[in-house]
């Protein structure tokens, strides 16, 4: 009996050693990149994304046998002036291409994020008042969770989903997620007084759903007046004097040939034109009247940089600025012709 127990125990130990040997020699992920916001609010959690690569195969495993469950322990640190502030571990499973770790900078200042030899600078700035939005109301479609949480944390009364009827503001993140049948009631709400804020350009497939021709051009240089046009003082509130890279657009709207809508700036004044009656310049943020409401259009990369505190503040400022555009004369003709075209398209 003792001999039998000895054999069982010996067999068990050998099995454990073999398993440990397999785990130690099993394939490991390589960190190929690190991505995090460049600017965050002090005390607010933010995500660090790690890009991972895995070997094509693991020679320690017999053909057809699955790898033992294991995770690689990847240390992600946040330091300041060479001193460790926060350390967290990413634990990706075999085959995962992305891993995320949540950190938080405890106070304003300059920090460094590090992981497996990759580093990125981080600036933490004081957070805004939790009453910054003043209970401004809006409906939102297609906004990342990070932006929704930020708006609500700063006293913006934002409800997710398509609105029913007229609401003060409607935020559209990615218009590609809205069908043609859904656009018609949205346009009716705007014609009745809602203010629509579009944060990215509609895809070419939605050209017929829009009352104006969309013409995007590359931005050659990120000028400050492209991001903060004159006459819109609220846009630059709580933002630095130099234009943050997180706000620099890749594309802008060329309105030189626009003949359907009447583009205005964010204080309701018609955009300047040349002697040939063409609108001047390229615009990253502008508006136009539609019935009794407004449509504000922006190519500022708020969605792409949703985790950056400056992009978050720009969105909050844009909402406050659009709410203050004077009503002026309604553009009922544009709304009537456009909606008639939409209704005809839906019947076919």
Number of C-alpha atoms within 10 A of each C-alpha: 6 7 8 9 10 11 12 12 12 12 12 12 12 12 12 12 12 12 13 13 12 16 17 12 13 18 21 21 20 16 19 13 16 22 15 21 22 19 20 25 22 20 16 16 14 22 16 20 17 24 16 18 16 15 11 8 9 15 10 14 15 9 8 6 7 8 15 13 8 15 14 15 14 19 14 23 19 23 18 15 10 9 10 12 15 15 14 15 15 20 16 20 16 18 14 13 16 16 18 19 19 13 19 17 24 14 15 15 14 15 21 18 21 18 20 15 9 14 17 15 15 20 18 22 18 14 16 14 10 14 12 16 20 12 14 19 16 20 19 19 18 19 18 14 11 15 22 19 12 19 22 17 16 19 17 23 16 19 16 14 14 18 17 10 13 18 17 16 27 28 25 23 20 18 18 16 12 15 11 17 13 12 18 18 17 19 25 19 24 26 25 20 22 25 29 28 22 20 23 19 21 18 11 10 8 15 12 14 21 15 18 18 16 15 15 17 12 12 17 10 10 15 13 15 11 20 22 18 18 13 13 18 13 18 23 18 12 14 15 9 9 7 18 16 13 20 22 21 21 16 20 22 22 19 23 16 12 16 13 11 18 18 23 20 21 27 19 21 16 15 19 13 13 9 6 7 12 15 20 14 14 18 23 23 22 21 27 22 26 29 22 19 28 28 23 22 21 24 23 24 21 26 21 13 19 21 26 22 27 27 27 22 21 23 24 22 22 20 25 19 17 25 18 13 19 12 14 11 11 17 18 16 11 18 23 14 11 20 20 11 14 19 13 9 13 10 6 5
